[in-house]
Amino acid sequence: GELSIVIAIGPEGGWTDAEVKRAIEFGFEPVSLGSRILRAVTAPIVALSLVGAAFEKC
């Protein structure tokens, strides 16, 4: 079967608690890179690289 992945990249200032709660209500699973704060233009590249690396192992 096919697997769909949706990545929601937040603003550099972070997500509000209300935004996180709403995303979870819509089925998102929060994932964090820890205390690192990435620029909004860098975060998608990192996220896609991590997803790609994870699926290469499958």
PyRosetta script that sets phi, psi and omega in degrees:
from pyrosetta import init, pose_from_sequence

init()
pose = pose_from_sequence("GELSIVIAIGPEGGWTDAEVKRAIEFGFEPVSLGSRILRAVTAPIVALSLVGAAFEKC")
pose.set_psi(1, 165.4)
pose.set_omega(1, 177.9)
pose.set_phi(2, -87.3)
pose.set_psi(2, 148.5)
pose.set_omega(2, 176.9)
pose.set_phi(3, -119.9)
pose.set_psi(3, 130.2)
pose.set_omega(3, 176.5)
pose.set_phi(4, -106.4)
pose.set_psi(4, 135.5)
pose.set_omega(4, 176.8)
pose.set_phi(5, -125.0)
pose.set_psi(5, 131.8)
pose.set_omega(5, 175.5)
pose.set_phi(6, -119.3)
pose.set_psi(6, 127.9)
pose.set_omega(6, 179.2)
pose.set_phi(7, -113.3)
pose.set_psi(7, 124.2)
pose.set_omega(7, 177.6)
pose.set_phi(8, -105.7)
pose.set_psi(8, 114.8)
pose.set_omega(8, -179.6)
pose.set_phi(9, -95.9)
pose.set_psi(9, 125.2)
pose.set_omega(9, -178.0)
pose.set_phi(10, -85.9)
pose.set_psi(10, 173.8)
pose.set_omega(10, 177.6)
pose.set_phi(11, -71.8)
pose.set_psi(11, 161.7)
pose.set_omega(11, -179.0)
pose.set_phi(12, -60.5)
pose.set_psi(12, -24.8)
pose.set_omega(12, 178.6)
pose.set_phi(13, -80.4)
pose.set_psi(13, -6.5)
pose.set_omega(13, 179.1)
pose.set_phi(14, 94.6)
pose.set_psi(14, 168.1)
pose.set_omega(14, 178.4)
pose.set_phi(15, -86.0)
pose.set_psi(15, 146.6)
pose.set_omega(15, 172.0)
pose.set_phi(16, -78.4)
pose.set_psi(16, 161.4)
pose.set_omega(16, 177.7)
pose.set_phi(17, -59.6)
pose.set_psi(17, -37.9)
pose.set_omega(17, 179.8)
pose.set_phi(18, -65.7)
pose.set_psi(18, -39.2)
pose.set_omega(18, 178.7)
pose.set_phi(19, -65.6)
pose.set_psi(19, -42.0)
pose.set_omega(19, 178.7)
pose.set_phi(20, -64.0)
pose.set_psi(20, -45.3)
pose.set_omega(20, 179.7)
pose.set_phi(21, -59.2)
pose.set_psi(21, -44.3)
pose.set_omega(21, -179.2)
pose.set_phi(22, -65.3)
pose.set_psi(22, -41.7)
pose.set_omega(22, 178.6)
pose.set_phi(23, -61.6)
pose.set_psi(23, -42.0)
pose.set_omega(23, 178.2)
pose.set_phi(24, -62.3)
pose.set_psi(24, -39.9)
pose.set_omega(24, 177.8)
pose.set_phi(25, -60.0)
pose.set_psi(25, -29.3)
pose.set_omega(25, 179.4)
pose.set_phi(26, -91.1)
pose.set_psi(26, 8.7)
pose.set_omega(26, 174.0)
pose.set_phi(27, 98.3)
pose.set_psi(27, 3.4)
pose.set_omega(27, 178.0)
pose.set_phi(28, -73.7)
pose.set_psi(28, 149.1)
pose.set_omega(28, 174.9)
pose.set_phi(29, -113.9)
pose.set_psi(29, 113.0)
pose.set_omega(29, -177.6)
pose.set_phi(30, -62.9)
pose.set_psi(30, 137.5)
pose.set_omega(30, 176.3)
pose.set_phi(31, -134.5)
pose.set_psi(31, 141.3)
pose.set_omega(31, -177.9)
pose.set_phi(32, -128.0)
pose.set_psi(32, 151.0)
pose.set_omega(32, 172.9)
pose.set_phi(33, -96.1)
pose.set_psi(33, 18.3)
pose.set_omega(33, -179.8)
pose.set_phi(34, 87.4)
pose.set_psi(34, -143.3)
pose.set_omega(34, -175.8)
pose.set_phi(35, -82.1)
pose.set_psi(35, -2.9)
pose.set_omega(35, -179.4)
pose.set_phi(36, -67.2)
pose.set_psi(36, 136.7)
pose.set_omega(36, 174.0)
pose.set_phi(37, -115.5)
pose.set_psi(37, 114.3)
pose.set_omega(37, -178.9)
pose.set_phi(38, -97.3)
pose.set_psi(38, 154.4)
pose.set_omega(38, 174.2)
pose.set_phi(39, -68.4)
pose.set_psi(39, 151.7)
pose.set_omega(39, -177.4)
pose.set_phi(40, -60.5)
pose.set_psi(40, -28.7)
pose.set_omega(40, 179.5)
pose.set_phi(41, -82.3)
pose.set_psi(41, -21.2)
pose.set_omega(41, -179.3)
pose.set_phi(42, -89.1)
pose.set_psi(42, -35.3)
pose.set_omega(42, -175.1)
pose.set_phi(43, -55.3)
pose.set_psi(43, -44.3)
pose.set_omega(43, 179.6)
pose.set_phi(44, -62.5)
pose.set_psi(44, -36.1)
pose.set_omega(44, 179.5)
pose.set_phi(45, -65.0)
pose.set_psi(45, -44.7)
pose.set_omega(45, 178.8)
pose.set_phi(46, -63.8)
pose.set_psi(46, -46.0)
pose.set_omega(46, -178.1)
pose.set_phi(47, -60.5)
pose.set_psi(47, -46.9)
pose.set_omega(47, -179.9)
pose.set_phi(48, -65.9)
pose.set_psi(48, -36.0)
pose.set_omega(48, 177.5)
pose.set_phi(49, -64.0)
pose.set_psi(49, -42.7)
pose.set_omega(49, 179.5)
pose.set_phi(50, -66.3)
pose.set_psi(50, -41.6)
pose.set_omega(50, 178.4)
pose.set_phi(51, -64.9)
pose.set_psi(51, -44.8)
pose.set_omega(51, 179.0)
pose.set_phi(52, -60.3)
pose.set_psi(52, -43.0)
pose.set_omega(52, 179.1)
pose.set_phi(53, -65.0)
pose.set_psi(53, -38.5)
pose.set_omega(53, 179.5)
pose.set_phi(54, -64.1)
pose.set_psi(54, -38.6)
pose.set_omega(54, -177.6)
pose.set_phi(55, -81.0)
pose.set_psi(55, -19.3)
pose.set_omega(55, 174.7)
pose.set_phi(56, -66.7)
pose.set_psi(56, -26.4)
pose.set_omega(56, -178.5)
pose.set_phi(57, -79.6)
pose.set_psi(57, -13.3)
pose.set_omega(57, -177.3)
pose.set_phi(58, -78.3)
pose.dump_pdb("model.pdb")
